């Protein structure tokens, strides 16, 4: 049996829903150059190979907050391993390289956001674009160009106003039941106010 349901605006009744929403997201390709100076007395003459692994994000912070843009600073680390030839033998050098990049995130919509949080991830694993022996500070070093991608998402509490509707089903008023179900889904306690 189908029930005929009519929804009518309930004049003057606006409810506020507080929920986490995406403020903005962005991805960015980053490039950096790492210099490795061998610790032994063997001077590199040729690079035989290079790998980059173990990339991790250590911390994220808001660098600058503007009206329609937020700059997020992402700090992290990865390992660079280089095989090189020196004096007819093969040697391996390893270093932990740090990175600090600023990713601009454009705002989505004009809602009011509070308690912003950052989610960041490595969207493209670091890879070597090339390595070469260079003269740095008067001694041969290995220069490695590394490319990697970062993804950033800014999430904040958004307050959304909704118009309350009355469900007319032959005299029964289900208005309060519909509103309570909505509040339970978003886990909002109407008696608690944020001091911000």
N, C-alpha and C positions, 0 to 999 in steps of 0.2 A: 504494500500500500504506500503510495507516494504522498508525502505531506506537502501542502502548498505553503511555502515560506516567503514572506515579504520582509525585506530589510528596509527600514526607513531611518533617515537621520534623526538622532535624538538631539534636538536643538540645545546648544549651549554646553554639551558634554564632550570635552576634549580630554583625552588621556595621554600621558607621557610614558613612553617606553624607553628604558635605559638598557643599552646593549653594546657589546663590543662590535665595532665595525672597522672596515679597512679605510684608513685615512688616505693612503696612497701607496703605490708600489713602483719599483723601478729595477732595472738590471743595467749593469755597466761592464764593459770590457776594459780591463786595466793592463798596463804594461809597465814593467820595471826591469832595471838592470842590476844584476848581482855580481859582485867582484869576489873572487876566491883567490886568496894568496896562500900557496902551499906552505905548510909549517916546517917541512924539512928543507934541506939546502938544495934540493933538486929543482932546477928551473925548468918550467914547462916549455916545450918547443912546439907541441901540436896537441890539439884536443881530439880525443878518440871517441868520446861519447858523453852524454849528459842525460840525467833523469831528474824529474821534480816530483816529489810525493809528500804525503803526510800533511796536506794543507788543513789548517784549522783556523776558525775565527775565535779570537780570544775575548774581544769586547766590542761593544757598539755604544755610541753616544750621539746625542743631538749636537751637531756642530753649529748650526744656525737655524732659527725658526723665523720664517717670513710669512706674509699673508697667504700666498698661494704656493709656497715652496718650503720644503724642509730639507736641510743638508744633514745627512747622517754620516758620521765617521765610523769606518769599520777597520779594526785592527786585527791582524792575524799573523800567522807564521807558516812556513813550509820548509821542507828540506830539499837542498840541491846537492846532487852527487855528480861528480865530474871524474871521468877517466882521462888521463893525459899521458903523453910520452915525455920523458926527460932522460937524456943520456942513454937512449936505446932501450930503456925499461919502461914498463907501464906502472902508473901510480894512480891512487884514488884519493880525492879530496872531498870532504863533505862540510857543509855549513848549514846552519839554521838561519834562514832569511826572514826578517820581519817586514810586514807591509802595513801601511796606514793610508787608506783611500777615503775620499769624500764622495758619497753618492747622492746626487740631488733627487728628491722625491717630490713630484708634483701632487698637489692636493686634488682629491676627488670630491667635488660638491662643496656646498657652503655650510654644511652642518657644523654645529658647535661640538668640538671634541675635547674630552678631558682625560687625564691620566694616560698620556700616550706611551706606548711601548714599541720596541723595535724587534722585529724578527729578521735575521740576516742569514744568508747561506751562500755557499760557493756554487754558482750556477754553471761555471765551466772550470774543470780541473786545471790547475797550472800545468803549462807545457813549455818546454824550451823552444824558442824560435831560432836559436842559434847560439853557438859558443865559439870564442876565439881567444887566442893568447894576445894580451895587450900589455903595454908598458904603463904601469901605474906606480907612481912615486919612486921611479928609478929601478923597479924590479919587475920581472915578468909575472903577470897574474892572469887568471882566466876570467873573462867577462861572459856572463850568461844573460841573454835576454829572455824574460819569462812573461808569458801572457796568461791571464786568468780572468774569470768572470765572477762578479758579485751580484747577488740579488738581495733586495731590501724591501720589507713591508712594514709600514707604520700602522699600528692598530690603536684605537682609542675608544673611550666610552662616548657613545653618541646618544643624544636625547632626541627622540622622534615623537612628534605630536600626531596622534591619530584621532579621527572622529569616531565617537561611540555610536553604534547602530543598535536600534531596537528591533528584535526579532518578533514579528507579529504572527503567532500561530493559533489564532482563535482564542485570544484572551490570556494565554500564558505568557509571562514575561521572563525570557531567558537572558535578559541583558547582563545581569551580574555574573551569571555562569560563563558567558562568552568572555567577559573581561578577565575573570579569575583564571581561566585556562590560558589566556594570552600571557598573563603575568607569571604563571608557573613555568611556562616554556622558557622565558628569559631569566628566570630565577631572580626576580626583582622584589625587594621588600619595600613596600610603599611608605613604611614608617621611618626608614633610614634615609637621612639626607647627607650628602657629601659636603664637607666643610670647605672644599676648594673654591 
